[in-house]
Each structure stands twice: as structure tokens, then as C-alpha cells.
């Protein structure tokens, strides 16, 4: 198996799980677990490949012009984390299959969890800084969505976790760009081997700060630690995976990956050791303060990660090897314990140790699993956690500092480890025995009745038992990891290291420190009631969550105040800043125009003045018009004049685009006019005069600035390049279209995505407008009873013409789409022509209900974006995303057709633009129904009916209202798809 195939399998598992969920429901977890287990087993042969500093390396070109490639590299360090990602992921998937009820909606859960697996897999095998950053941010997004889907209380914690971790991600992005600039490569392995780290300590210190900020925020280290306990609203499977193998472990991986370059930096050592030890201590303290076992587990995680962060900061080979061993041990006991939290809550209905009593009688298997996991976390022999904890203490003692400093950080680690032992005892005894853990100041709780709990089914507790049992068995034979830990420590330290793991190394400083930890921890457990009573429940008058939330709200208030400077409906204030900017452009143009030469000969022609005169006439008519419809028509005429300018200048593509946009704009404005008064409101003459002066001044300034800054130079270098190279490089004759879909296809793809988002925004705005418009006046009633009210007869001739012209419009649209690579046309222009077809279809219809839209325009937009993305992926065959593939297709009459995938990309543009047009036409084209005076009178005298109608909670029952009122209320209901329902759906 290759690394690319590994990524592909994990990625394909995401949509496969979504499809399987329709058949299997929650049991999709078993299938996902089986696939991850098989994939994990297939990676075992790589153990030999990475031995003695080896690595599996694969590269696929991605963006060659920027030297960015899908570079994948798996060494010993990456393999450790890959095993955790896959095998712990398999256990959590199997656990999920029984954690959720059969009625729970878990389809999106499995999608996001498997995307989490994919993101972590990509991150640990990435050997390109840009690729690493992308997968890093994918893990952040997956974590956000998994937390956010966890109930009503989830949005706040999800938002805070996103802000803190994504803020740290900006540090990683900055570090990546600086490293690329300084080392001249995007490859991580090459950048870490550069001599810049030793020759430029200032640069190294800067990168150390940025990488530390990213890693500390991701791994929930002080002062970013608050988001992890806050995220405990997520269900137990999410917490188990996030704490044991993903998200927080991503920060640990990043620190280990960059340790070879940064371990000698004092800045790096100070940041990691200080933050890690503070987190280890306060995490243990906070865990001892809590009564919710899930909160206790969360704080235990940040405490254990504090040990890892600090020992990585020490940076010696022994310390880094100890970090690798503890990463493995931590994944085993933390996965087991978090799954046990879910089992205890599931089977007893509580997580509060003040309520949980006597579970050792009813949940004995759970007691065994929890005890094994807690013993390993506490560092008690013969658990693997004892081996790793002893290694951590030895790693701290191996620090190459002064003896005072070395013993200082070692003793702080010992204190934190004693706290670890104490809260492990609190978890086991508080959950399964009569010890409540409640001090005299705590609110008394009613203990749980013995019959209120029962043991879980074996299919539920088995995934939790396996890592707990592994922690026990591997404690006896930790030497099985010697090779893997040696390879990982070699990769993390940059020098060769040989690990020798054993349960017994003889008498040593590490053993003595372990004895102190166990002895001190036992004393705290034996005196647990007194310790619990003495612990302060609040150290500061505020919490970390309060601080972050206050900061977030302050930033929002600050942003709103900045926005208020220009966010106003007062035209004078709104136009002040643009006016100042325009004046600056005018001054710059007048100053610069003599220096850049006089206007080119023939830059102004008599026809230009004719068009300018027409443009001025249309604009003047628009301004002076009192009728809204006339103003729309005149403004459209001005747009047609601008299109004529483009045609005269030879910019046929731009001219066609302008013309079609104006046509559709006029149609949309006509649809909007039905909801507005026929005439503009009156304004005082003084205001008109002032507005005219300001408008003329702005227009004159814009004209002079444009005249001063254009027509004074020859063809630009980039224009000449396009003329000379377009056909040779793309096979296209239409330079404009080729720029959009070949040279700058990535820009166009971004704009395509933005267009799709804008379409959904329009849909949301119009839906919300329709939902709240029942009390607005219905202006179109002025035509009732007149000949204009007969829509069927009045549109007969237009419908007849449309029936003949419609096929030609569609055919013309498709021709423009296909020929766009060689002649004026392209996806955008073709979509606008197709938009004209739909516009005419709406205009000739006698009513909005007669226009039956059979397409889901949301899916049309999404389809366009997906087509564009798929075309980009095809380009990877030639070595670059969105690079067009070409082929000459023989034609029956001789010759050939030069096919390029850029045309397929144009199809994506075509679909997205049509979808956006359909959104506006379908939503604006619906008749907006308003209540008659009879219905308004009835609602005003029947508050309950009015309340039901406003809330939409229950429709008006035609049997409860007069027949004439029911008849008036029938058209008021509008379905979510935009079409009105029948009388039984009346609101």
C-alpha cells in the first residue's frame, strides 16, 4: 500500500459511510471500524521501512509554479501517530455503534468523525508546509462541527474552540510562509535540515514563538487550556477520539516534528516548559475540584498534555523518547477512560460523583476497565503508564540546564504527578464506591438508588476494555516498542537514539521519584475527604470561559463601532469616504498625467462623444424620472450604451456580458418593482439641488481622473504575453475566456464558489422577507378590475413568440458554451443567455403558479461548484490543480476538434450562474400574497388566530373561520421550496 492510496481509502470512507448509514444506521460504526482496522494492519509493513531513520516518501505535483506538491513522508514519528489515528479511530467507531440510540441522527456524526480521521492522517504524513497547514485547519473544522452538533448548549463552546485553535493556526500559517521564504523550500524535511536554524537565532526564535502558539492552542495548554473542558458538551465518542488520538495530539505532533530545528532555542524551551508545567499543575488542581467525571477527565487530559509539552521543551533525546512513549500510553488509557465515562452516564444516568454510589455492585466490568485506565494514568506498576511516567520524570531530570533549574522543573513535575494520582483515585472511588467527594460547602445531592444502574452489553464495553487491557499487558513487555520509539525519537531529535524500555531498570533516580509520586498520591487518596474539603472551588472571580467570551464580545463591539463610521443610511455620511478617495485619485491623476505622456493618437473618436451624449441623456432621464418603472428602463438604456462602448473597443466578450447582465438586471428590477410604490416619494427642491451639485461634482471628478489616467501608454507586458502564448499553451483563440478558465482558473474557481454562496444568501434573504411580509401593503391591487388585470390575455402574443424563440435561445446558449474557448462566448455568457430564457419564461407566464420550476436551484449551484472542483482534480494528472487536459477528437468530415477540460470547467461556471439566476427569478417571481381587509379585521379580533398565523406553529383551520376569510387566507401559505400549498396548508 502507498501513502496516496492510504489517504484515498480514508477519504472514500467518508461518502461510503454516509451511504451505508441509510441502510445500517448507527451500526455504520462497525463497518467503519472494520475498514480502519484493516487499513491500520496494512500499515504494519512500514515498520521495517522506517527502521533506523528510514522513511516512506511519495510526491504528487500540485502547484508547480509555487513549488507546492502533495509531498507525503512517513518516518518513525509519523508512524506512531498514524497508528493512534487508525487503531484508536477503529475502537471509537465500534464504540459509537452502541453509544448512540437507534433513533439518534448519526449520519452527519460519522461523516465528520471520518473526516477527522482523514485530516489527522493527512497531517501526520504531510511533508509540505502548505499541505500540513491545510490538514491542520481541517482538524480544527472537524472538531468545531462535531462539537457544534451536540445540542443546544454546544454553539458557544464550539465557537470558542474554533476561535482559539484557528487563531493558533494563523501562527502556523505565518511560520510556514516565513520558513518557505527563508529556506527556499516548502518541504518540511528539507526545511528542517537547513542551516538557518543555527546561523540566525533571531529567525529561529520568531518561528519558535509562532509554532508554539499554534501547538499550545491546539493542545489546550496554558493560557489556551479553557477550550478543551468547555468542549465537553460533545458526546463521549467525540471526546474519546479528540483527547486520545486527534486534535490535541496534533499540537503534540507539531512540537515533536519541529523539535530538531527548535530544541536548542531558549525561546522554545522557555515557552514549552513554562506553559507545560503550569498546565500540568493547574489541570490536576482543577480535576480535583470537579464533581463531573467528564470534566475531571478533560482537565486530566490538559494536565497529561502539559507533561508532554514540558518534556518536549527539555529537548534531550531521552526526554523526546519519553514523550513518544507517553503519547502511546496516554492514547490507550485516555481512550478507555472517556469511553467509560459514556458507559457510566449511559447506564446510570449521571456523571456526578456526588450522586454515583455503589456502581461496583452493578457495573463490575466497568469498574475493572476504569480501574485499569486510572492505574495507568496514575503511573502505577505494572501498567504501561508507569513505564511512560517514569520515562517522563527521567526526561525532566535529563535536562541540560543548571542543577537547580533541572531539579526545579523535575520537582514541579513530581507535584503535578502526585495530583494525577489523587484525581485518578477520585475518579475510581467517586464513581464506584460510597465516597461522594463532596466537601461541607457543596450542595447536598440525593444519592443514586442501587437499582438505578446496570452493566452495559459486552458490545458496548468491549472497545473500552481493549485499550485498558493493552495498557496492562504492554506494561510487562514495553520493549516491544523499542524499535518504533527509537525511530520516532530519532526523527524528533535529529540524532540517532536507541530506546530500551522495561518495567524494571533497577534502582535509579526515576524509580525514586516514581515512589515519591505513588506515596504522595496514596496519602492524598487516603485523606481524600479532607483534601476535597480544603480545595478552593473558585480561585479567581472569573473563569477562562468568561475571559474569552468577554474578549469575543469586546471585539464584536469594537468591530461594530468601526463599521458604524460608514454604516449609515444618510447619503452625505455614506458618500464622504468614497468622495475623499475619488478626490485623491483625481489629484494623483492630474499630477501624474504630464509624467506619463499625452493621450495616444486616436484615443478619442467622434463616435465616443455620440455614445457619451446618449449615456448622459439616459442618466439624466433616470435622475429626473418620478416613475420607478421609467427609471429602471432608462438605467437599463445607460447599461446598453456602456455595452456599445465595449463592442466599439473590440471587447466582444465583455460587451456581450454587459448586455446580458443589463437585460437580466432589468428583469429582476421589474420583479422587485411589483413590491414597491409606482412613484418615488417627493423631496424638497433644496435637497434636489444639493444632490445634483454633489452628483455632478463626483461625475466630473471621476471623468477627469479616468481621462488623466488612461490612454497614455502602450500595450502592457502581461497583455503582450497573453497574445503571444495563449494559443501555444492552451490551444485557445479567445484570450479573454482562456484567461478565466486556463491562466487564472484558480481565481475563477474562487469566484465561482463565492457566487454559489451569494446565491444561497439571496435565497435566505428572500425567504426571510417572504416570511415576514404579511402586514405590508399590496400595491398591485391598484390594477384590479382593469384590462391590465387580465394576465392570460395580455401575455398571449408574448407566449406565442416565446414558444418559437425558446429553443433557439437554449441552442444559442449551448453554442456559446462550447465555442467559448475559440470565439466570443464561454460559461458565464452562455449562462446569462440561459438566464434570459428563464427570465422570458417568467415574464410570459400568466401567473407565478403557472411557472413550475422542476429543478432544485440549490443543487444546480452545488453541482456547478463540484464540476469545477472535479475538473481541478483532473488537472493533477498533468501535475497541477486546475491545469487543463487536452485531446484532439477526429471529426466525421475531416479535421479534428481540440477538446480541453477547460470547457468542462466552463460547464461548472454555467451551472453555478444559472442556479444563482434561478434563485432570484424564482423567489422574486412569486406573487407575494397579502391579507385582505376582511382577513385583517378577523385577525385583529381573534388574537389566538393571529398568533398562530404569525408563528406558523399551526395553520388556520378553515372550519374555524368564515368561508370568505378561509378563501382569502388560502393563498397565504408558501412552502419552503417556493411554491404555495393547498388550502389544507393555510397559515
Secondary structure in CASP SS format (residue, H / E / C, confidence):
PFRMAT SS
TARGET T0000
AUTHOR 0000-0000-0000
METHOD secondary structure of the structure
MODEL  1
X C 1.00
X C 1.00
X H 1.00
X H 1.00
X H 1.00
X H 1.00
X H 1.00
X H 1.00
X H 1.00
X H 1.00
X H 1.00
X H 1.00
X H 1.00
X H 1.00
X H 1.00
X H 1.00
X H 1.00
X H 1.00
X H 1.00
X H 1.00
X H 1.00
X H 1.00
X H 1.00
X H 1.00
X H 1.00
X H 1.00
X H 1.00
X H 1.00
X H 1.00
X H 1.00
X H 1.00
X H 1.00
X H 1.00
X H 1.00
X H 1.00
X H 1.00
X H 1.00
X H 1.00
X H 1.00
X H 1.00
X H 1.00
X H 1.00
X C 1.00
X C 1.00
X C 1.00
X H 1.00
X H 1.00
X H 1.00
X H 1.00
X C 1.00
X H 1.00
X H 1.00
X H 1.00
X C 1.00
X C 1.00
X E 1.00
X E 1.00
X E 1.00
X E 1.00
X E 1.00
X E 1.00
X E 1.00
X E 1.00
X H 1.00
X H 1.00
X H 1.00
X C 1.00
X E 1.00
X E 1.00
X E 1.00
X E 1.00
X E 1.00
X E 1.00
X E 1.00
X C 1.00
X H 1.00
X H 1.00
X H 1.00
X H 1.00
X H 1.00
X H 1.00
X H 1.00
X H 1.00
X H 1.00
X H 1.00
X H 1.00
X H 1.00
X H 1.00
X H 1.00
X H 1.00
X H 1.00
X H 1.00
X H 1.00
X H 1.00
X H 1.00
X H 1.00
X H 1.00
X H 1.00
X H 1.00
X C 1.00
X C 1.00
X C 1.00
X C 1.00
X C 1.00
X C 1.00
X C 1.00
X H 1.00
X H 1.00
X H 1.00
X H 1.00
X H 1.00
X H 1.00
X H 1.00
X H 1.00
X H 1.00
X H 1.00
X H 1.00
X H 1.00
X H 1.00
X H 1.00
X H 1.00
X H 1.00
X H 1.00
X H 1.00
X H 1.00
X E 1.00
X C 1.00
X E 1.00
X H 1.00
X H 1.00
X H 1.00
X H 1.00
X H 1.00
X H 1.00
X H 1.00
X H 1.00
X H 1.00
X H 1.00
X H 1.00
X H 1.00
X H 1.00
X H 1.00
X H 1.00
X H 1.00
X H 1.00
X H 1.00
X H 1.00
X H 1.00
X C 1.00
X C 1.00
X C 1.00
X C 1.00
X C 1.00
X H 1.00
X H 1.00
X H 1.00
X H 1.00
X H 1.00
X H 1.00
X H 1.00
X H 1.00
X H 1.00
X H 1.00
X H 1.00
X H 1.00
X H 1.00
X H 1.00
X H 1.00
X H 1.00
X H 1.00
X H 1.00
X H 1.00
X H 1.00
X H 1.00
X H 1.00
X H 1.00
X H 1.00
X H 1.00
X H 1.00
X H 1.00
X H 1.00
X H 1.00
X H 1.00
X C 1.00
X C 1.00
X C 1.00
X E 1.00
X H 1.00
X H 1.00
X H 1.00
X H 1.00
X H 1.00
X C 1.00
X C 1.00
X C 1.00
X H 1.00
X H 1.00
X H 1.00
X H 1.00
X C 1.00
X H 1.00
X H 1.00
X H 1.00
X H 1.00
X H 1.00
X H 1.00
X H 1.00
X H 1.00
X H 1.00
X H 1.00
X H 1.00
X H 1.00
X H 1.00
X H 1.00
X H 1.00
X H 1.00
X H 1.00
X H 1.00
X C 1.00
X C 1.00
X C 1.00
X C 1.00
X C 1.00
X C 1.00
X C 1.00
X H 1.00
X H 1.00
X H 1.00
X H 1.00
X H 1.00
X H 1.00
X H 1.00
X H 1.00
X C 1.00
X C 1.00
X H 1.00
X H 1.00
X H 1.00
X H 1.00
X H 1.00
X H 1.00
X H 1.00
X H 1.00
X H 1.00
X C 1.00
X C 1.00
X C 1.00
X H 1.00
X H 1.00
X H 1.00
X H 1.00
X H 1.00
X H 1.00
X H 1.00
X H 1.00
X H 1.00
X H 1.00
X H 1.00
X H 1.00
X H 1.00
X H 1.00
X H 1.00
X C 1.00
X C 1.00
X C 1.00
X H 1.00
X H 1.00
X H 1.00
X H 1.00
X H 1.00
X H 1.00
X H 1.00
X H 1.00
X H 1.00
X H 1.00
X H 1.00
X H 1.00
X H 1.00
X H 1.00
X H 1.00
X H 1.00
X H 1.00
X H 1.00
X H 1.00
X H 1.00
X H 1.00
X H 1.00
X H 1.00
X H 1.00
X C 1.00
X C 1.00
X E 1.00
X H 1.00
X H 1.00
X H 1.00
X H 1.00
X H 1.00
X H 1.00
X H 1.00
X H 1.00
X H 1.00
X H 1.00
X H 1.00
X H 1.00
X H 1.00
X H 1.00
X H 1.00
X H 1.00
X H 1.00
X H 1.00
X H 1.00
X H 1.00
X H 1.00
X H 1.00
X C 1.00
X C 1.00
X H 1.00
X H 1.00
X H 1.00
X H 1.00
X H 1.00
X H 1.00
X H 1.00
X H 1.00
X H 1.00
X H 1.00
X H 1.00
X H 1.00
X H 1.00
X H 1.00
X H 1.00
X H 1.00
X H 1.00
X H 1.00
X H 1.00
X H 1.00
X H 1.00
X H 1.00
X H 1.00
X H 1.00
X H 1.00
X H 1.00
X H 1.00
X H 1.00
X H 1.00
X H 1.00
X H 1.00
X H 1.00
X C 1.00
X C 1.00
X C 1.00
X E 1.00
X C 1.00
X C 1.00
X C 1.00
X C 1.00
X C 1.00
X C 1.00
X H 1.00
X H 1.00
X H 1.00
X H 1.00
X C 1.00
X H 1.00
X H 1.00
X H 1.00
X H 1.00
X H 1.00
X H 1.00
X H 1.00
X H 1.00
X H 1.00
X H 1.00
X H 1.00
X H 1.00
X H 1.00
X H 1.00
X H 1.00
X C 1.00
X C 1.00
X C 1.00
X C 1.00
X C 1.00
X H 1.00
X H 1.00
X H 1.00
X H 1.00
X H 1.00
X H 1.00
X H 1.00
X H 1.00
X H 1.00
X H 1.00
X H 1.00
X H 1.00
X H 1.00
X H 1.00
X C 1.00
X C 1.00
X C 1.00
X C 1.00
X C 1.00
X H 1.00
X H 1.00
X H 1.00
X H 1.00
X H 1.00
X H 1.00
X H 1.00
X H 1.00
X H 1.00
X H 1.00
X H 1.00
X H 1.00
X H 1.00
X H 1.00
X H 1.00
X H 1.00
X H 1.00
X H 1.00
X H 1.00
X H 1.00
X H 1.00
X H 1.00
X H 1.00
X H 1.00
X H 1.00
X H 1.00
X H 1.00
X H 1.00
X H 1.00
X H 1.00
X C 1.00
X C 1.00
X C 1.00
X C 1.00
X C 1.00
X C 1.00
X C 1.00
X C 1.00
X C 1.00
X C 1.00
X C 1.00
X C 1.00
X C 1.00
X C 1.00
X C 1.00
X C 1.00
X C 1.00
X H 1.00
X H 1.00
X H 1.00
X C 1.00
X C 1.00
X C 1.00
X C 1.00
X C 1.00
X H 1.00
X H 1.00
X H 1.00
X H 1.00
X H 1.00
X H 1.00
X H 1.00
X H 1.00
X H 1.00
X H 1.00
X H 1.00
X H 1.00
X H 1.00
X H 1.00
X H 1.00
X H 1.00
X H 1.00
X H 1.00
X H 1.00
X C 1.00
X H 1.00
X H 1.00
X H 1.00
X H 1.00
X H 1.00
X H 1.00
X H 1.00
X H 1.00
X H 1.00
X H 1.00
X H 1.00
X H 1.00
X H 1.00
X H 1.00
X H 1.00
X H 1.00
X C 1.00
X C 1.00
X C 1.00
X C 1.00
X C 1.00
X C 1.00
X C 1.00
X C 1.00
X C 1.00
X C 1.00
X C 1.00
X C 1.00
X C 1.00
X C 1.00
X C 1.00
X H 1.00
X H 1.00
X H 1.00
X H 1.00
X H 1.00
X H 1.00
X H 1.00
X H 1.00
X H 1.00
X H 1.00
X H 1.00
X H 1.00
X H 1.00
X H 1.00
X H 1.00
X H 1.00
X H 1.00
X H 1.00
X C 1.00
X H 1.00
X H 1.00
X H 1.00
X H 1.00
X H 1.00
X H 1.00
X H 1.00
X C 1.00
X C 1.00
X C 1.00
X C 1.00
X C 1.00
X C 1.00
X C 1.00
X C 1.00
X C 1.00
X H 1.00
X H 1.00
X H 1.00
X H 1.00
X H 1.00
X H 1.00
X H 1.00
X H 1.00
X H 1.00
X H 1.00
X H 1.00
X H 1.00
X H 1.00
X H 1.00
X H 1.00
X H 1.00
X H 1.00
X H 1.00
X H 1.00
X H 1.00
X H 1.00
X C 1.00
X C 1.00
X C 1.00
X C 1.00
X C 1.00
X C 1.00
X H 1.00
X H 1.00
X H 1.00
X H 1.00
X H 1.00
X H 1.00
X H 1.00
X H 1.00
X H 1.00
X H 1.00
X H 1.00
X H 1.00
X H 1.00
X H 1.00
X H 1.00
X H 1.00
X H 1.00
X H 1.00
X H 1.00
X H 1.00
X H 1.00
X H 1.00
X H 1.00
X H 1.00
X H 1.00
X H 1.00
X C 1.00
X C 1.00
X C 1.00
X C 1.00
X C 1.00
X C 1.00
X C 1.00
X C 1.00
X C 1.00
X H 1.00
X H 1.00
X H 1.00
X H 1.00
X H 1.00
X H 1.00
X H 1.00
X H 1.00
X H 1.00
X H 1.00
X H 1.00
X H 1.00
X H 1.00
X H 1.00
X H 1.00
X H 1.00
X H 1.00
X H 1.00
X H 1.00
X C 1.00
X C 1.00
X E 1.00
X H 1.00
X H 1.00
X H 1.00
X H 1.00
X H 1.00
X H 1.00
X H 1.00
X H 1.00
X H 1.00
X H 1.00
X H 1.00
X H 1.00
X H 1.00
X H 1.00
X H 1.00
X H 1.00
X H 1.00
X H 1.00
X H 1.00
X H 1.00
X H 1.00
X C 1.00
X C 1.00
X C 1.00
X H 1.00
X H 1.00
X H 1.00
X H 1.00
X H 1.00
X H 1.00
X H 1.00
X H 1.00
X H 1.00
X H 1.00
X H 1.00
X H 1.00
X H 1.00
X H 1.00
X H 1.00
X H 1.00
X H 1.00
X H 1.00
X H 1.00
X H 1.00
X H 1.00
X H 1.00
X C 1.00
X C 1.00
X C 1.00
X C 1.00
X C 1.00
X E 1.00
X C 1.00
X C 1.00
X C 1.00
X C 1.00
X C 1.00
X H 1.00
X H 1.00
X H 1.00
X H 1.00
X H 1.00
X H 1.00
X H 1.00
X H 1.00
X H 1.00
X H 1.00
X H 1.00
X H 1.00
X H 1.00
X H 1.00
X H 1.00
X H 1.00
X H 1.00
X H 1.00
X H 1.00
X H 1.00
X H 1.00
X H 1.00
X H 1.00
X H 1.00
X H 1.00
X C 1.00
X C 1.00
X C 1.00
X C 1.00
X C 1.00
X C 1.00
X C 1.00
X H 1.00
X H 1.00
X H 1.00
X H 1.00
X H 1.00
X H 1.00
X H 1.00
X H 1.00
X H 1.00
X H 1.00
X H 1.00
X H 1.00
X H 1.00
X H 1.00
X C 1.00
X C 1.00
X C 1.00
X C 1.00
X H 1.00
X H 1.00
X H 1.00
X H 1.00
X H 1.00
X H 1.00
X H 1.00
X H 1.00
X H 1.00
X C 1.00
X H 1.00
X H 1.00
X H 1.00
X H 1.00
X H 1.00
X H 1.00
X H 1.00
X H 1.00
X H 1.00
X H 1.00
X H 1.00
X H 1.00
X H 1.00
X H 1.00
X H 1.00
X H 1.00
X H 1.00
X H 1.00
X H 1.00
X H 1.00
X H 1.00
X H 1.00
X H 1.00
X H 1.00
X H 1.00
X H 1.00
X H 1.00
X C 1.00
X C 1.00
X C 1.00
X C 1.00
X C 1.00
X C 1.00
X C 1.00
X H 1.00
X H 1.00
X H 1.00
X H 1.00
X H 1.00
X C 1.00
X C 1.00
X C 1.00
X H 1.00
X H 1.00
X H 1.00
X C 1.00
X H 1.00
X H 1.00
X H 1.00
X H 1.00
X C 1.00
X H 1.00
X H 1.00
X H 1.00
X H 1.00
X H 1.00
X H 1.00
X H 1.00
X H 1.00
X H 1.00
X H 1.00
X H 1.00
X H 1.00
X H 1.00
X H 1.00
X H 1.00
X H 1.00
X H 1.00
X H 1.00
X H 1.00
X H 1.00
X H 1.00
X H 1.00
X H 1.00
X H 1.00
X C 1.00
X C 1.00
X C 1.00
X C 1.00
X C 1.00
X C 1.00
X C 1.00
X H 1.00
X H 1.00
X H 1.00
X H 1.00
X H 1.00
X H 1.00
X H 1.00
X H 1.00
X H 1.00
X H 1.00
X H 1.00
X H 1.00
X H 1.00
X H 1.00
X H 1.00
X H 1.00
X H 1.00
X H 1.00
X C 1.00
X C 1.00
X C 1.00
X H 1.00
X H 1.00
X H 1.00
X C 1.00
X C 1.00
X C 1.00
X C 1.00
X C 1.00
X C 1.00
X H 1.00
X H 1.00
X H 1.00
X H 1.00
X H 1.00
X H 1.00
X H 1.00
X H 1.00
X H 1.00
X H 1.00
X H 1.00
X H 1.00
X H 1.00
X H 1.00
X H 1.00
X H 1.00
X H 1.00
X H 1.00
X H 1.00
X H 1.00
X H 1.00
X H 1.00
X C 1.00
X C 1.00
X C 1.00
X C 1.00
X C 1.00
X C 1.00
X C 1.00
X E 1.00
X E 1.00
X E 1.00
X E 1.00
X E 1.00
X C 1.00
X C 1.00
X C 1.00
X C 1.00
X C 1.00
X E 1.00
X E 1.00
X E 1.00
X E 1.00
X E 1.00
X H 1.00
X H 1.00
X H 1.00
X H 1.00
X H 1.00
X H 1.00
X H 1.00
X H 1.00
X H 1.00
X H 1.00
X H 1.00
X H 1.00
X H 1.00
X H 1.00
X H 1.00
X H 1.00
X H 1.00
X H 1.00
X H 1.00
X H 1.00
X H 1.00
X H 1.00
X H 1.00
X H 1.00
X C 1.00
X C 1.00
X C 1.00
X C 1.00
X C 1.00
X C 1.00
X C 1.00
X C 1.00
X H 1.00
X H 1.00
X H 1.00
X H 1.00
X H 1.00
X H 1.00
X H 1.00
X H 1.00
X H 1.00
X C 1.00
X H 1.00
X H 1.00
X H 1.00
X H 1.00
X H 1.00
X H 1.00
X H 1.00
X H 1.00
X H 1.00
X C 1.00
X C 1.00
X C 1.00
X C 1.00
X C 1.00
X C 1.00
X H 1.00
X H 1.00
X H 1.00
X C 1.00
X C 1.00
X H 1.00
X H 1.00
X H 1.00
X H 1.00
X H 1.00
X H 1.00
X H 1.00
X H 1.00
X C 1.00
X C 1.00
X C 1.00
X E 1.00
X C 1.00
X C 1.00
X C 1.00
X C 1.00
X C 1.00
X E 1.00
X C 1.00
X C 1.00
X H 1.00
X H 1.00
X H 1.00
X C 1.00
X C 1.00
END
